[in-house]
């Protein structure tokens, strides 16, 4: 999953592989008084979920950044990548220039 503009509030998720167990309890009036009974215990393991947030986001029509410079200037563009997953991740990032760009790129 890749989000360019998810909501800022993100719920805390359980780590992948966590075992979650649940037993329901029902209480009722049996006519002769209060009674209760438990259900069977159900277990489930939390699945791995991947998700990244890249900000700021932009498009060709509405770029995230716009800078003016003269030849020889060094320009910096700061992006933030946030891991929204329930496991560690190491994303590989790359970029490409729009076909109409005249910006020379050095790595």
C-alpha positions in Angstrom: 0.0 0.0 0.0 1.2 3.5 -0.7 -0.5 6.6 0.6 0.2 10.1 -0.8 -2.3 11.8 1.5 -3.7 9.6 4.3 -5.4 11.1 7.3 -3.0 12.4 10.0 -4.6 10.4 12.8 -3.5 6.8 12.4 -4.8 4.1 14.8 -2.2 2.1 16.7 -2.0 -1.4 15.2 -0.8 -4.6 16.8 2.6 -5.9 15.6 2.5 -8.6 12.9 2.4 -12.1 14.3 0.6 -11.1 17.5 -1.9 -13.7 18.7 -5.2 -12.1 19.7 -7.6 -14.3 21.7 -11.2 -13.5 22.5 -13.9 -15.2 24.7 -17.4 -13.8 24.8 -19.4 -13.9 28.0 -23.2 -13.9 28.1 -25.1 -13.1 31.2 -28.9 -13.7 31.4 -31.8 -14.3 33.8 -32.5 -18.1 33.8 -35.8 -17.7 35.6 -34.3 -19.0 38.9 -31.7 -16.3 39.0 -28.8 -14.8 37.1 -26.6 -17.1 35.1 -23.7 -16.7 32.6 -21.9 -18.7 30.1 -18.6 -18.3 28.1 -18.2 -19.0 24.4 -15.4 -20.9 23.0 -12.1 -19.0 22.8 -11.3 -17.8 19.3 -7.7 -17.1 18.3 -6.3 -15.1 15.4 -2.9 -14.0 14.4 -2.3 -10.4 13.2 -1.3 -10.4 9.5 1.5 -8.3 8.2 0.4 -5.0 6.8 2.6 -2.7 4.7 2.0 1.0 4.2 4.0 4.1 3.5 3.2 7.8 3.5 5.3 10.2 1.3 4.9 13.9 2.0 4.6 16.4 0.6 2.9 14.8 -2.4 2.7 16.5 -5.8 1.8 16.0 -9.4 3.0 17.4 -12.7 0.0 19.8 -12.6 0.6 20.7 -9.0 4.2 20.0 -8.0 5.2 19.7 -4.3 8.1 22.0 -4.9 9.1 24.8 -7.2 12.5 26.5 -7.0 14.3 29.0 -9.2 18.1 28.9 -9.6 21.0 29.8 -11.8 23.5 27.3 -13.3 25.8 26.0 -10.6 23.3 26.3 -7.7 22.6 23.3 -5.5 18.9 22.7 -4.8 17.5 20.6 -2.0 14.1 19.1 -1.9 13.0 17.5 1.4 10.6 14.6 1.5 9.4 12.6 4.4 8.7 8.8 4.3 6.7 7.5 7.2 6.2 3.8 7.9 2.5 3.2 8.6 2.9 -0.6 8.7 3.0 -3.0 11.6 6.4 -4.3 10.6 9.8 -2.6 10.0 10.4 -1.6 6.4 13.2 -0.3 4.3 11.8 1.2 1.1 14.0 1.9 -1.9 13.3 5.3 -3.3 14.1 6.7 -6.8 13.0 9.6 -8.8 12.7 10.7 -12.4 12.4 14.1 -14.0 9.5 15.2 -16.1 10.2 15.0 -19.8 10.1 18.8 -20.1 12.6 19.4 -17.3 16.0 21.0 -18.1 17.4 20.3 -14.6 20.7 18.4 -14.7 20.8 15.8 -12.0 23.8 14.5 -10.1 23.5 11.7 -7.5 
